[in-house]
């Protein structure tokens, strides 16, 4: 997968597809807005949203000041793809907006996020759980009042030195890790497709 294909940027609002009414699921990839952060470890959730947009043909654009979004179909299901325009530690603002917009519940969320607890390129699918130190997940749990939402976690590895976590997530991958993570983004998109069609138990059996 070529890097430049990962980093599309939303433009004007895309037209809602014929017959589309409201999403069965809302898939949100966490990251930080702006060109400065596009290639950093913290933005692998955005990368996965771009891969899902490519697969589904969903155009991402519009939304509000909190998020870019696109509406369409994935594997025959009505979904919304979203990329927060808030910074990572304010991801809950984007999620709150999406839940209000669609009168949806946290159980309709699939959140894609980076995870330092996993080695670069590793993947985990979970039905619920704590934030594990991930500030975006922490913000979503605080905003929704629950940790019962599906998450797809993409490993980015830990820094060598304790205390360097902030710098670590805001820097780019070395070449050898980047190749592993690009493959993990593809696999994470596969996991989302399984979640959409077959549910959480099947996805966890396949990808964990």
C-alpha angles and dihedrals in degrees: 000000000000115000096228090062090059098060110062117151126220118250132175119350113285120230116259110250119251112274094012112136113159133339123269086201137014114215113198125183115203123225146116123277124240138056091270091069103035097103098037128113092250092062102061088108089062090049091056093050089054090051091050090048089053092050096046099037090235112155113219117215140108122036112125139284090295101054150006112227145177131201126211147093132309118182089343095306125115108244142166119219114205139184115191117234089198119091117264097266090054096050089119089069090060092046092048090053092050094048091050094045093054100028085237134153130232088253087070092059128102108187120195114200144159118255126201091194090070126069116250109284097018120123136205131184118201134177093211142338145127129306095259090211093304105136095206092055090044090055092048093050090050093048096046099035092228141080092205100110129106118259133189110203122202116200119238099166130232128279118257093241124055110238094037094093096113094051090044097058092044096054131080127256122262112245097261093051093043092062091052093048094048088056090048090053089056090048091047089055088051088052091052090052090052090047090053096049106028108019138237100303093056092045093051091048092051102040108028 
